[in-house]
Amino acid sequence: MDIIRNDKQGAKVKLERTPTGPPKKTDKEVAKTEFDVLGEELFDLQDLLWGAKMNSVLIVLQGRDTAGKDGTIKHVVGSLNPRGVSVISFGVPSTEEREHDFLWRVHCKTPRLGEFSIFNRSHYEDVLVARVNNLVPKELWKVRYQHIRDFETLLTEHGTIVLKFFLHISQEEQEKRLLAREEEPRKAWKIAAGDWEDRKHWADYTRAYEDVFALTSTEQAPWHLVPSDAKWYRNLVVARAVAEALRPYRETWQARLDEVGKQKKAELRAWRKKR
C-alpha cells in the first residue's frame, strides 16, 4: 500500500507501523513517467476548476522538519497554472492574530471558487506545536479538534475540496537531511537549532499527530499519510491523490463550461445583429 487514506473520525493510525518508504520493486523511472502524465492531467483539471468556478481546492501539508513540504509544493503544485494558486505558510501568530480565535487568520486565506490554496503548515499547528510545547492550556487545545472539524465541514459545504497530507519520514531520514543542510552551502540558511531540539520530542509529536488523524479525519476532509523518505515517490503519491480527488468533478465542471459557452455564443450573435 503506497498511501493510507484516513477518512473516518476515531480511526486509529500508528505511525511507527506506517511505512515511510516506497513499496519494494517500485521503479523510479516508471514513477517519473507517471508523474509527468499526472502533471498534465492536473493542469487540465485546474483549467476546468478555474472556468467553472463551482469549487475550490484546499491542500494542507503537514510533516516533521525536513519532510518535504516545500519540495512537494515545488514539484506537484509546479504542474499548476500559478494564476489560480496561493501558497500560504502560517508561522508564529502576530499580536493581532493572538487577539482573535486561532482560526481567524486561517479562514481569510482559504481559496476562492476556482482557485487552489496550499497551506504549508496550517491550523493544525495549534494542536501540534501548541500542545507539545505547552503554549496553551490542555483544556484549550483539546476543544480545538471540534473547532477544526466544524471549520472544515463549513468549507466543504461551500464547495471546497479539502485534501490533507501528512508527509511521513523516518527519524533516520530526518537526521540525514538535517546533516545534509550543514554540508550544502545553498541550504545552510535552513539550519536551525530548534529542528534538532524538536527531535527530542519525536514521541510527543507522534502521539499528537496520531490524535490529529483520529479526531479530525472525515469523509469530506480526509488525511492522507504519504511515505516521504524518497522525495520522488512522495511527489508521485501526492499528485495521484490530488488527481483522484478532482477527477469525479470533471464532467460537472465541463457541463458548466459548455452551458456558459452556449450563453456567450448567444450574446455574441445578438451583438452582431445590432451592428
Secondary structure, 3 states (H helix, E strand, C coil): CCCEEECCCCCCCCHHHCCCCCCCCCCHHHHHHHHHHHHHHHHHHHHHHHHHCCCEEEEEEEECCCCCHHHHHHHCHHHCCHHHEEEEECCCCCHHHHCCCCCHHHHCCCCCCCCEEEEECCHHHHHCHHHHCCCCCHHHHHHHHHHHHHHHHHHHHCCEEEEEEEEECCHHHHHHHHHHHHHCHHHHHHCCHHHHHHHCCHHHHHHHHHHHHHHHCCCCCCEEEEECCCHHHHHHHHHHHHHHHHHHHHHHHHHHHHHHHHHHHHHHHHHHHHC
